[in-house]
């Protein structure tokens, strides 16, 4: 796979919110376990600060944002920085879809882990769709 054929994953950074923790867990599962050759994780703080390579990745790759709350910070930050969003995941919708709730932001618990796994699987399918696999 060429370096050009990847999808950037940008997840919510809501450190004090359970759904933000699920968003991050989901992003790590996609990038580290499910699609390591097809994806790259873009971290929001370095992106906001203009740190390379994060600021370059959002201009180079199609993007999937994973938002944990109605503020949709990941989506807003990517759009503000000129990224091309090709897919969006909204954690509150997944909570309704799967009927699973995380325990807390610092420890999402078994339901939160299961929720993150299911959302990661959905997100991996989105990666394939974007890359036409």
N, C-alpha and C positions, 0 to 999 in steps of 0.2 A: 504494500500500500504506500502510495506516495504521501509525502508530508502535506500536500495540498488537499488530500481527501480526508478531512477531519471535520468534526462538529465541535464547536466550543460550548461548554456547559457553564452557565452562570447562575449560581444559586443564591437565594436569599441569605442575608448575613444577620438576620434577627437573632442575635445571641441570647436574648432574654425571653424568647418565645418558643414554645414547644413545636409549633409548625415550622418555624425557622430551623430548628434543630433537625426536624424530619427532612426539610429541603436539602440541608447540607449532607445528611446521611445518604440520601438518595443520590446526590451528585457524586459523592465518593464511590458508591456502589457502581454507578455507571462507568466512571472514568477508571477505576482501579480493577473492577471485577468483570463487568459485562461487556464493555466496549473499550478496553485499554488502547487498542490500535486505531480506533476510529474517533476518539474524542480527546479533548484537552479541557482541563478545569481552569476557568478564569476566576480569580479571586477578586471580589468587589473592592476591598480597600486599596490594593495596588492599582486596580483599574481607575478608581477615582483619583488617585495620586499621579496617574500617568506613567506608572512604572512599566518598563518593558520586561518581559514580552507580553504581559497581560493587555496593555493598550494596543499592541500590534495584532494580537490574536483576534480581537473582536472586529477588526477591519479585514482580516484575512479569511476567517472561517465563517460559515453560516452558524447561527447561534440558537440554542435552546435555553430559554430562561425558566427558572424554577422559583416561583414566588410563593411565600408562606402566608401572606396576609393581603387584605384589600389595598394596602399601600402600593403593592407591586413594585418595590424598589429595584429589584434586579432588572425588570423590564424597563423602567424609567432610566436607570443609569446606563444601560446598554444603548438605548435609543439616544440619550444625550451625548454619548461618546461615538455615535456614528456606526453602531453595529447593525448587521442585517439579521433580524430575528426571523427564524424560519419555523420555530416551534415554541409553544408556551405550555408550561405545566403550572396549574394553580392548586396548591396543596389543599385548601378548604374544599374544593370540588372532589378531590380524591378521598377526603375524610368521609364525605357523604356517600360517594360511590362504594367504598369498601366497608364503611361502618366501623372503622378503627380509629382510636384516639390515642395520641401520645400521652404519657404520664406527666412529664415536666420538661422544661428546656434543658436542664442539666442531665437528666436521665429519662430518655423517651420511653423506656420500658418495653416489654414484649410486643404490645400492640403497636407502639410507635416503630419498632424495628420491622415488624411485619408490614406496616403501612409503607415504610421507606423502601422495602424490598419490592412490593407490588408497584409502587410508583417508578422505581428504578427500571423494572421490567418494561413498563409502559414507555418510559423515556428511551430505553434502548431500542424499542421498536420505532420510535420517532427518529432516532439516529439513522437506523437502516433506511427508513423512508426518505429522509433527506439525502442520504448518499446513494439512494436507489439500489439497495442490496436485496 
